[in-house]
Amino acid sequence: MNDDLKHAHDRRQYQLMIEQLSLFNEERLSLGLLLSRLKGLASTLELASPSWKDEFTNQWGTLEIVYAMALNRAESAGDSHSETILSKKEHSLVLTSIKNLQRLIRKRICHPT
């Protein structure tokens, strides 16, 4: 794939990531599904720098940890089939990571190299 096609491909992946984050913010997408979709989209990026990938993984990882903690709490309470409920602190961590991911992704859309 030539660089022009790689840039176009990555740009579309970034736009899809922003769409998924928006769906989550609108409460139309669960945290678990958001995590899965972001991971899938990020795995297909062609031109993202290692430093960008590290920062993305750090923010994504925060979401994954919060989700795992909420799932574990729900399972411990015997409520493994319901939507995970986040504590205020967890919700705050999620919102911060979402904002950081949006900033990080938009930066790549505006400045792809």
N, CA and C of each residue as an Amber inpcrd file, in Angstrom:
protein
   339
   0.8610000  -1.1730000   0.0000000   0.0000000   0.0000000   0.0000000
   0.9090000   1.2380000   0.0000000   0.6610000   2.1810000  -0.9260000
   1.4920000   3.3800000  -0.9590000   1.1090000   4.3420000   0.1650000
   1.9510000   5.3490000   0.3900000   1.7520000   6.2480000   1.5270000
   0.4420000   7.0290000   1.4610000   0.0100000   7.4290000   0.2630000
  -1.2600000   8.1470000   0.1410000  -2.4240000   7.2680000   0.5980000
  -2.3920000   6.0200000   0.1970000  -3.4480000   5.0950000   0.6230000
  -3.3680000   4.8210000   2.1200000  -2.1540000   4.7150000   2.6370000
  -1.9820000   4.5020000   4.0750000  -2.5120000   5.6860000   4.8690000
  -2.2150000   6.8980000   4.4070000  -2.7290000   8.1040000   5.0810000
  -4.2540000   8.1240000   5.0550000  -4.8390000   7.8040000   3.9100000
  -6.3020000   7.7930000   3.7850000  -6.9070000   6.7210000   4.6900000
  -6.2900000   5.5630000   4.7130000  -6.7650000   4.4760000   5.5670000
  -6.7190000   4.8880000   7.0400000  -5.5770000   5.4120000   7.4680000
  -5.4410000   5.8070000   8.8660000  -6.4190000   6.9150000   9.2280000
  -6.5860000   7.8720000   8.3360000  -7.5150000   8.9680000   8.6050000
  -8.9280000   8.4180000   8.8460000  -9.3260000   7.4580000   8.0440000
 -10.6540000   6.8460000   8.2170000 -10.7320000   6.1090000   9.5520000
  -9.6740000   5.4280000   9.9410000  -9.6620000   4.7310000  11.2290000
  -9.7940000   5.7370000  12.3750000  -9.0790000   6.8540000  12.2850000
  -9.1770000   7.8850000  13.3200000 -10.6000000   8.4580000  13.3920000
 -11.1880000   8.6850000  12.2350000 -12.5550000   9.2060000  12.2220000
 -13.5270000   8.2040000  12.8390000 -13.3380000   6.9290000  12.5720000
 -14.1820000   5.8990000  13.1790000 -13.9800000   5.8560000  14.6910000
 -12.7540000   6.0650000  15.1480000 -12.4970000   6.1200000  16.5940000
 -13.2660000   7.2780000  17.2320000 -13.2120000   8.4360000  16.5980000
 -13.9430000   9.6050000  17.1180000 -15.4360000   9.3090000  17.1660000
 -15.9550000   8.6530000  16.1300000 -17.3790000   8.2900000  16.1150000
 -17.7240000   7.3560000  17.2730000 -16.8670000   6.3870000  17.5500000
 -17.1220000   5.4520000  18.6480000 -17.1020000   6.1710000  19.9960000
 -16.1620000   7.0790000  20.1700000 -16.0990000   7.8610000  21.4100000
 -17.3480000   8.7180000  21.5640000 -17.8340000   9.2780000  20.4690000
 -19.0660000  10.0820000  20.5140000 -20.2660000   9.2150000  20.8840000
 -20.3440000   8.0290000  20.3050000 -21.4390000   7.1160000  20.6510000
 -21.4050000   6.7750000  22.1330000 -20.2160000   6.5590000  22.6750000
 -20.1070000   6.2850000  24.1040000 -20.5680000   7.4930000  24.9160000
 -20.1160000   8.6820000  24.5360000 -20.5060000   9.9040000  25.2550000
 -22.0150000  10.1260000  25.2160000 -22.6500000   9.6880000  24.1420000
 -24.1030000   9.8080000  23.9960000 -24.8410000   8.6530000  24.6680000
 -24.0850000   7.7910000  25.3380000 -24.6270000   6.6160000  26.0270000
 -25.3300000   5.6510000  25.0680000 -24.7970000   5.5750000  23.8480000
 -25.3320000   4.6630000  22.8410000 -24.3980000   3.4820000  22.6110000
 -23.3280000   3.4160000  23.4090000 -22.3330000   2.3620000  23.2760000
 -21.7770000   2.0650000  24.6600000 -21.6860000   0.7950000  25.0000000
 -21.1550000   0.4140000  26.3170000 -19.6380000   0.5790000  26.3550000
 -19.1090000   0.6500000  27.5500000 -17.6660000   0.7720000  27.7160000
 -16.9590000  -0.4700000  27.1600000 -17.5060000  -1.6360000  27.3950000
 -16.8980000  -2.8580000  26.8830000 -16.8160000  -2.8700000  25.3710000
 -17.8750000  -2.4690000  24.7150000 -17.8840000  -2.4280000  23.2550000
 -16.9520000  -1.3310000  22.7400000 -16.9150000  -0.1960000  23.4170000
 -15.9910000   0.8720000  23.0310000 -14.5580000   0.3630000  23.0740000
 -14.1980000  -0.3160000  24.1510000 -12.8420000  -0.8510000  24.2760000
 -12.5010000  -1.7760000  23.1150000 -13.4080000  -2.6690000  22.8060000
 -13.1920000  -3.6230000  21.7220000 -13.0260000  -2.9230000  20.3780000
 -13.8880000  -1.9820000  20.1080000 -13.8330000  -1.2800000  18.8170000
 -12.5750000  -0.4300000  18.6840000 -12.2130000   0.2890000  19.7450000
 -11.0030000   1.1130000  19.6820000  -9.7670000   0.2530000  19.4700000
  -9.7030000  -0.8650000  20.1570000  -8.5630000  -1.7680000  20.0080000
  -8.4730000  -2.2810000  18.5740000  -9.6030000  -2.6740000  18.0150000
  -9.6290000  -3.1530000  16.6420000  -9.2090000  -2.0980000  15.6410000
  -9.7270000  -0.8980000  15.8020000  -9.3810000   0.1890000  14.8860000
  -7.8980000   0.5480000  14.9970000  -7.3930000   0.6170000  16.2160000
  -5.9870000   0.9810000  16.4210000  -5.0420000  -0.0770000  15.8470000
  -5.4700000  -1.3140000  15.8990000  -4.5940000  -2.3960000  15.4260000
  -4.3560000  -2.3550000  13.9160000  -5.1890000  -1.6340000  13.1910000
  -5.0370000  -1.5840000  11.7300000  -4.3180000  -0.3310000  11.2440000
  -3.9170000   0.5420000  12.1590000  -3.2290000   1.7690000  11.7450000
  -1.8960000   1.4370000  11.0910000  -1.6030000   2.1490000  10.0240000
  -0.3920000   1.9000000   9.2410000   0.7580000   2.8430000   9.5980000
   0.4540000   4.0980000   9.9250000   1.4970000   5.1110000  10.0190000
   1.6320000   5.7700000  11.3950000   0.9220000   5.3110000  12.3800000
   1.0080000   5.9200000  13.7120000   2.3940000   5.6790000  14.2990000
   2.9480000   6.7160000  14.8910000   4.2850000   6.6070000  15.4790000
   4.2370000   5.7680000  16.7560000   5.3640000   5.2050000  17.1360000
   5.4000000   4.4460000  18.3940000   4.9940000   5.2950000  19.6040000
   5.3710000   6.5640000  19.6260000   5.0000000   7.4160000  20.7650000
   3.4910000   7.6580000  20.7900000   2.8770000   7.8070000  19.6090000
   1.4250000   7.9800000  19.5630000   0.7450000   6.7070000  20.0400000
   1.2160000   5.5630000  19.5700000   0.6400000   4.2790000  19.9780000
   0.7670000   4.0790000  21.4820000   1.9110000   4.4800000  22.0490000
   2.1040000   4.3510000  23.4970000   1.1020000   5.2060000  24.2660000
   0.9130000   6.4410000  23.8190000  -0.0390000   7.3160000  24.5070000
  -1.4690000   6.7980000  24.3470000  -1.8070000   6.3310000  23.1540000
  -3.1310000   5.7480000  22.9250000  -3.3400000   4.5510000  23.8450000
  -2.3580000   3.6620000  23.8890000  -2.4540000   2.4570000  24.7170000
  -2.5820000   2.8130000  26.1920000  -1.8920000   3.8370000  26.6300000
  -1.9900000   4.2860000  28.0180000  -3.4150000   4.7310000  28.3540000
  -4.0130000   5.5430000  27.4960000  -5.3780000   6.0290000  27.7390000
  -6.3880000   4.8970000  27.5920000  -6.2180000   4.0740000  26.5790000
  -7.0970000   2.9270000  26.3770000  -6.9810000   1.9800000  27.5680000
  -5.7450000   1.7910000  28.0520000  -5.5080000   0.9120000  29.1860000
  -6.2160000   1.3680000  30.4450000  -6.2860000   2.6660000  30.6530000
  -7.0290000   3.1910000  31.8070000  -8.4900000   2.7800000  31.7060000
  -9.0570000   2.9130000  30.5150000 -10.4510000   2.4970000  30.3160000
 -10.6160000   1.0060000  30.5820000  -9.6700000   0.2200000  30.1100000
  -9.7470000  -1.2310000  30.2910000  -9.6710000  -1.6140000  31.7770000
  -8.7990000  -0.9630000  32.5190000  -8.6650000  -1.2510000  33.9520000
  -9.9420000  -0.8970000  34.6940000 -10.4920000   0.2780000  34.4010000
 -11.7390000   0.6980000  35.0520000 -12.8510000  -0.2940000  34.7330000
 -12.9420000  -0.6930000  33.4840000 -13.9710000  -1.6420000  33.0690000
 -13.7970000  -2.9830000  33.7880000 -12.5640000  -3.4540000  33.8630000
 -12.2970000  -4.7260000  34.5350000 -12.6730000  -4.6560000  36.0140000
 -12.3660000  -3.5390000  36.6480000 -12.7220000  -3.3730000  38.0620000
 -14.2390000  -3.3830000  38.2430000 -14.9370000  -2.6950000  37.3680000
 -16.4010000  -2.6450000  37.4680000 -17.0040000  -4.0210000  37.2040000
 -16.4710000  -4.7390000  36.2310000 -16.9520000  -6.0980000  35.9500000
 -16.7060000  -7.0230000  37.1370000 -15.5270000  -6.9220000  37.7100000
 -15.1830000  -7.7560000  38.8550000 -16.1240000  -7.4770000  40.0280000
 -16.4120000  -6.2200000  40.2560000 -17.3260000  -5.8370000  41.3380000
 -18.7240000  -6.4010000  41.0790000 -19.1770000  -6.3170000  39.8340000
 -20.5070000  -6.8300000  39.4870000 -20.5590000  -8.3450000  39.6580000
 -19.5130000  -9.0280000  39.2230000 -19.4740000 -10.4860000  39.3600000
 -19.4150000 -10.9050000  40.8240000 -18.6600000 -10.1510000  41.6260000
 -18.5740000 -10.4490000  43.0650000 -19.9230000 -10.2930000  43.7430000
 -20.7200000  -9.3770000  43.2230000 -22.0560000  -9.1470000  43.7750000
 -23.0800000 -10.1110000  43.1730000 -22.6170000 -10.9990000  42.2900000
 -23.5200000 -11.9590000  41.6590000 -24.3890000 -11.3570000  40.5800000
 -23.9260000 -10.2530000  39.9970000 -24.7140000  -9.5230000  39.0030000
 -23.9340000  -9.4250000  37.6960000 -23.5240000 -10.5620000  37.1570000
 -22.6460000 -10.5590000  35.9940000 -23.3540000 -10.2780000  34.6690000
 -24.6680000 -10.2560000  34.6550000 -25.3740000 -10.0800000  33.3850000
 -25.8860000  -8.6640000  33.1580000 -25.7390000  -7.8050000  34.1380000
 -26.2330000  -6.4380000  33.9630000 -25.1070000  -5.5280000  33.4790000
 -25.4600000  -4.3390000  33.0600000 -24.4950000  -3.3350000  32.6330000
 -23.6140000  -2.9590000  33.8230000 -22.3340000  -2.7890000  33.5600000
 -21.4340000  -2.4200000  34.6330000 -21.7530000  -1.0200000  35.1240000
 -21.6850000  -0.8520000  36.4310000 -21.9530000   0.4470000  37.0450000
 -20.6350000   0.9830000  37.5760000 -20.3000000   2.1910000  37.1590000
 -19.0460000   2.8130000  37.5600000 -19.2440000   3.6670000  38.8020000
 -18.2450000   3.6540000  39.6690000 -18.2460000   4.5620000  40.8190000
 -17.9840000   5.9770000  40.2990000 -18.1510000   6.9660000  41.1630000
 -17.8870000   8.3580000  40.7490000 -16.4320000   8.5230000  40.3110000
 -15.5140000   7.9190000  41.0670000 -14.1000000   8.0120000  40.7240000
 -13.8220000   7.3340000  39.3840000 -14.4020000   6.1600000  39.1750000
 -14.2200000   5.4510000  37.9080000 -14.8010000   6.2540000  36.7500000
 -15.9700000   6.8090000  36.9560000 -16.6060000   7.6240000  35.9180000
 -15.7150000   8.8110000  35.5580000 -15.1330000   9.4310000  36.5630000
 -14.2300000  10.5620000  36.3310000 -12.9970000  10.1230000  35.5390000
 -12.4310000   8.9810000  35.8910000 -11.2820000   8.4530000  35.1480000
 -11.6430000   8.1640000  33.6940000 -12.8170000   7.5940000  33.4850000
 -13.2740000   7.3030000  32.1250000 -13.4240000   8.5910000  31.3240000
 -14.0810000   9.5920000  31.8980000 -14.2680000  10.8550000  31.1750000
 -12.9430000  11.5080000  30.8200000 -11.9900000  11.4680000  31.7550000
 -10.6760000  12.0460000  31.4910000  -9.9760000  11.2990000  30.3630000
 -10.0210000   9.9830000  30.3930000  -9.3830000   9.1880000  29.3320000
 -10.0650000   9.4060000  27.9870000 -11.3780000   9.5090000  27.9920000
 -12.1140000   9.7700000  26.7420000 -11.6750000  11.1120000  26.1460000
 -11.6070000  12.1390000  26.9750000 -11.1660000  13.4580000  26.4920000
  -9.7430000  13.3880000  25.9570000  -8.8680000  12.6840000  26.6700000
  -7.4830000  12.5490000  26.2200000  -7.3990000  11.7840000  24.9030000
  -8.1980000  10.7410000  24.7560000  -8.2300000   9.9950000  23.4990000
  -8.7410000  10.8660000  22.3580000  -9.7950000  11.6280000  22.6010000
 -10.3180000  12.5180000  21.5580000  -9.2570000  13.5240000  21.1280000
  -8.5560000  14.1070000  22.0890000  -7.5000000  15.0750000  21.7780000
  -6.3920000  14.4060000  20.9710000  -5.9760000  13.2500000  21.4160000
  -4.8980000  12.5100000  20.7650000  -5.2670000  12.1470000  19.3290000
  -6.4700000  11.6660000  19.1330000  -6.9240000  11.2460000  17.8000000
  -7.1180000  12.4490000  16.8910000  -7.7310000  13.4980000  17.4030000
  -7.9300000  14.7050000  16.5700000  -6.6060000  15.3090000  16.1360000
  -5.6120000  15.2220000  17.0100000  -4.2820000  15.7190000  16.6730000
  -3.7330000  14.9580000  15.4700000  -3.9460000  13.6500000  15.4190000
  -3.4810000  12.8480000  14.2920000  -4.2870000  13.1510000  13.0250000
  -5.5570000  13.4500000  13.1710000  -6.3650000  13.7890000  11.9910000
  -5.8720000  15.1040000  11.3870000  -5.5800000  16.0750000  12.2540000
  -5.1280000  17.3880000  11.7690000  -3.6790000  17.3850000  11.3160000
  -2.8520000  16.5750000  11.9720000  -1.4150000  16.5320000  11.6780000
  -0.9900000  15.0630000  11.5370000  -1.2610000  14.4620000  10.3870000
  -1.0450000  13.0200000  10.2330000   0.4260000  12.5760000  10.2530000
   1.3640000  13.4650000  10.0770000   2.7780000  13.0320000  10.0830000
   3.5120000  13.5570000  11.2720000
